[in-house]
């Protein structure tokens, strides 16, 4: 599994109803501005404290990716790299973050 997936790949997965977990690693104030549907908020600073629950989530169905996103894709890529170093392989970052999603997939979405 690549470290990143594109907005187009995520859109296909979402439209197909494919199994996935979407996790926003931005700060709560960013999440309140704009977010993707059916996501969970776990700010980046709290990821290490959530390691056991993320490991459990990943183990429940190894074919179901945990997809992380942030504003531009930098924080989420760091999270995915760290989680993989902790042995959680089915993690991936949304390339370009929610900003890229708004630009490429949903131009009606708020940008900040």
C-alpha positions as CSV (number, residue, x, y, z in Angstrom):
1,X,0.0,0.0,0.0
2,X,1.3,3.4,-1.0
3,X,1.8,6.1,1.7
4,X,-0.7,8.4,0.0
5,X,-3.9,8.2,-2.1
6,X,-5.3,10.9,-4.3
7,X,-8.6,12.6,-3.8
8,X,-9.9,10.8,-6.9
9,X,-9.0,7.5,-5.4
10,X,-10.8,8.4,-2.1
11,X,-13.8,9.7,-4.0
12,X,-14.1,6.3,-5.8
13,X,-13.8,4.5,-2.5
14,X,-16.4,6.7,-0.8
15,X,-18.8,6.4,-3.7
16,X,-18.5,2.6,-3.8
17,X,-19.2,2.4,-0.1
18,X,-15.9,0.6,0.3
19,X,-14.7,-0.1,3.8
20,X,-12.5,2.6,5.2
21,X,-12.0,4.7,8.3
22,X,-11.4,8.4,7.7
23,X,-9.4,10.3,10.4
24,X,-8.8,14.0,10.5
25,X,-5.6,14.9,12.3
26,X,-6.1,18.7,12.2
27,X,-7.0,20.8,15.3
28,X,-10.6,21.0,16.5
29,X,-11.0,24.6,15.2
30,X,-9.9,23.4,11.7
31,X,-12.3,20.5,11.8
32,X,-15.2,22.9,12.7
33,X,-14.4,25.0,9.6
34,X,-14.7,22.2,7.1
35,X,-14.4,18.4,7.1
36,X,-15.0,15.3,5.1
37,X,-18.2,13.3,5.8
38,X,-18.2,10.4,8.3
39,X,-14.7,11.2,9.6
40,X,-13.3,11.0,13.1
41,X,-11.2,13.8,14.7
42,X,-7.9,12.7,16.4
43,X,-5.6,15.7,16.4
44,X,-2.0,14.8,15.5
45,X,-0.7,15.5,19.0
46,X,-3.1,12.8,20.3
47,X,-2.2,10.1,17.9
48,X,0.5,8.5,20.2
49,X,-2.1,8.3,23.0
50,X,-4.5,6.6,20.6
51,X,-2.0,4.0,19.3
52,X,-3.7,1.0,21.0
53,X,-7.2,2.0,19.7
54,X,-5.8,2.6,16.2
55,X,-4.0,-0.7,16.3
56,X,-7.2,-2.4,17.3
57,X,-9.2,-0.6,14.6
58,X,-6.6,-1.6,12.0
59,X,-6.6,-5.2,13.1
60,X,-10.4,-5.6,12.9
61,X,-10.2,-5.7,9.1
62,X,-6.7,-5.4,7.5
63,X,-8.3,-4.8,4.1
64,X,-10.0,-1.6,5.5
65,X,-7.5,1.3,5.2
66,X,-7.3,3.9,7.9
67,X,-7.2,7.1,5.8
68,X,-5.7,10.2,7.5
69,X,-6.0,13.7,6.3
70,X,-5.1,17.2,7.4
71,X,-5.0,20.6,5.7
72,X,-2.4,20.1,3.0
73,X,-1.4,16.4,3.6
74,X,1.9,17.1,5.5
75,X,0.7,16.3,9.0
76,X,-1.3,13.2,7.9
77,X,1.7,11.9,5.9
78,X,3.9,12.2,9.1
79,X,1.2,10.4,11.1
80,X,1.0,7.6,8.5
81,X,4.8,7.2,8.4
82,X,4.9,7.0,12.2
83,X,2.0,4.5,12.5
84,X,3.7,2.3,9.9
85,X,6.9,2.4,11.9
86,X,4.7,1.2,14.8
87,X,3.5,-1.8,12.8
88,X,0.2,-0.5,11.5
89,X,0.5,-1.2,7.8
90,X,-3.0,-0.4,6.5
91,X,-2.7,3.4,6.9
92,X,-2.6,6.0,4.1
93,X,-2.6,9.8,3.8
94,X,-4.9,11.9,1.6
95,X,-2.5,13.6,-0.8
96,X,-3.0,17.3,-0.7
97,X,-5.3,17.1,2.3
98,X,-8.7,18.7,2.5
99,X,-7.3,21.7,0.6
100,X,-6.5,19.4,-2.4
101,X,-9.9,17.7,-2.0
102,X,-11.7,21.1,-2.2
103,X,-9.6,22.2,-5.2
104,X,-9.7,18.9,-7.2
105,X,-12.9,17.1,-6.1
106,X,-15.4,19.4,-4.4
107,X,-14.9,23.1,-5.5
108,X,-18.0,24.0,-3.6
109,X,-16.3,23.1,-0.3
110,X,-15.0,25.9,1.9
111,X,-11.3,26.6,1.8
112,X,-9.1,28.2,4.4
